[in-house]
Amino acid sequence: MPPPNQQRRDLLADAAIELLVESGVHGVTHRAVDQRAGLPAGTASNYFRSREALLVATAQRVVEQHQADMAAAIAHGPPPAPGMDDRERAIELIAGSLLLAAGPHRSRYLAIFELRLESLRRPALAAAIDELMAAMAAFTGGHHAEAGLAIPPAAVPALLVLYGGALFALTTGPAELVTPEAVRPLAVAIVDGGLASARA
């Protein structure tokens, strides 16, 4: 279990995620986050001195949660079917990730898209998100290795871009359309596009 100060930081960031989805960036203030988290006034400003720091911490929280989901998919997911090659395994993992991200965890990714748009007007936020995305690329390569997938490192940038585009379309569309049947063709396109980019 994380220490109490980390638990409180996570609680504040989770409250900010909810506010981002409901009201956009302008709804994320220290006071609103305190109220949503059910914490005393001034708590958020003690942890995050500026509004920008609060927004950066919120982006970090989403990335941490995404990485935890990816790790759990390897540790607790079903074993690959006999005879399944690396391409098929990658398609299955990405399809499962899209279903989870655009379904139960939809709010997280709507929040990160809001932050990405806001970063166009905030250079410090843009720099922080760029750094997070670079870390995400490195993590993804390690994730493939841990899963025993022979995905070329050169494919990772395209995989992330294609995944992000598919996720944006799914999370901003009707929730009832996020189904295994809708997601699998996207996963195929992501994997095949990523692998093709590595061969180019």
N, C-alpha and C positions, 0 to 999 in steps of 0.2 A: 504494500500500500504506500502511495507517495506521501511525503511529509505534509503536515497541515498547511504550510504556506503554498506548496505545489497544488494541493487539493483546492485551495481557495483561488489560486490563479486559474486553474482549470474551470472552476465554477464561474468565474467572471468571464472568461473567454467563451464558455458555452452560452452564457446569457447574451453576450455580444453577437454570437452567431444567430440566435433567435431574433434579436432586434434587427440585424442586417436583413434577414429574410422578410420581416414584417414591414419595416420602415425604410430600408436602405441605409446608406452610410450616415445620412443626416440624423437618423434616429439613434445612433450609437453615441451616447454621451456618458460621462462618468456617472452622473446621477441616475440616468436610465438603467445603466448596467447594474448599479448597486440595487436599485429597486427590483429589477427582474431576478437578480440572484438572491434576493431576500437578505442582503447584508447591510450593515450600518452605512449611513451616508459617509462618504469620504474613503471607503475601502478601495474602490477602483483607482482613485487618484493616488493612494498610497503605493499601490502595486505598479501603476502605469502613470508616469508623471505627465505625459501629454496624451492627447487624443490619438496622435499618430502612433505612439507606443502601444496604445490599446489595440489599434487596428492591426499592427504588426503581430502582436501576440495572438490575436484572433486567427490570422493567417497561419501562424506557426502551429496553433492548436489543430486546425483542419489537416495540415500536412502530417502531424504526429498521429492523428487518428487514422488517416489513410494508410500510413506505413504500418500501423498496428493491424489494420484489416488485412493488408497484404501478407504480413507475417503469419497471421492466423489462418489464412487460406492455405498456406504451405504446411503449417503444423497440424491443422485439424481437418483439412479438406479430405475428400475421398481419394484413395490412391488412383493413379491413372489406369485406365482399362488396358488389358493385355493387347499388345500390338500398337498402342497409340503412339504416334511419333511426336517429335517436339513441336511441330506446327500445330497439331491437333490439341496437344496439352496447353499450349499458349492460348489458343482460341478458347478453350474451356475456362481457363483462369481469367481471361479478360472478360468473357461473357458474364461470369459470376461476379466479377468486380463491378461491371457496369450495372448489373441488376441490383446489387447491394447499394452502390453509390447513388443511383437514380431512384431507388425505392426507399428503403428504411432510412438511409442517411442523406436524403435529398437536400435537406436544409444546409448541411455542411458545404455542399458544393455550390448551391445558390449563393451562399455567403462568400465563398472564395471568388466567384465570378463578379460579385458586387465589388469586392476589394480590388480585383484586377482592373476593373473599369476606373475605380477611384484613383488607382495608382498612376493613371495617365495625367492626373493633376497634382500628384504628390510625389516628387522625385525620391524622397527618402523611403516612402512606402514601395515605390517601384523597385528601388535597389534591394530592399529587404525581400520582396517577392521573387525577384530574379535570383537572389541567393538561395532562397528556399527551393526554387525550381531546379537549380543546379544540384543541390543536395538530393532532390528527388530523383534526378537522372542517375546519380551515383548509386542511390539506394535501389533503384529498379534493376540496374545491372547486377548488383549483389543478390537481389531477390531471384533473378533468373538463375544465377549460379547455385544458390541454395536449393532451388527446385530441380536442379539438374538439367535445366533447359539450355541447349546450345544456341542461344540467341546472340548473334554478333553484336558487340558493343556499338558498332556503327548504326545499328537499327534502332537503338533506344531513342534518340531525339525524335525521329519520325513517329515511333510508337506513341510517345508522350503527346505529340501534337495531335495525332489522329484520335487518340483516346480522349483528349481534352475536347476536341470538336464534337465527338459522339456524345460525350457526357453533357456538354452544353445543350445539344439538341434534345436529349432525353429529359434533363432536369427542367428545362424551360417549356416543355410540351406537356400535354395531359398525362397525369400520373398513371391513368389506367392503360396507357399505351406502352408502358414499360413492362414488357413480357419477355419470356425466354425466346419466343418466336421472333420478336422484333429485335432483340439484342444480338442474337447469334450472327446474323449477316453483318452487323456492324463489327463484331469481334473478328470475323473472317477478313473484312476489309482492312481493319487495323493491323492485324498480323501480316497479311500478305503485302500491304503497303510498306510496313516497316522493314520487312525482309527484302523487298524490292529496292528500297532506298539504300540498303547496305551493299547491294550488288551494283548500284549505279556508279 
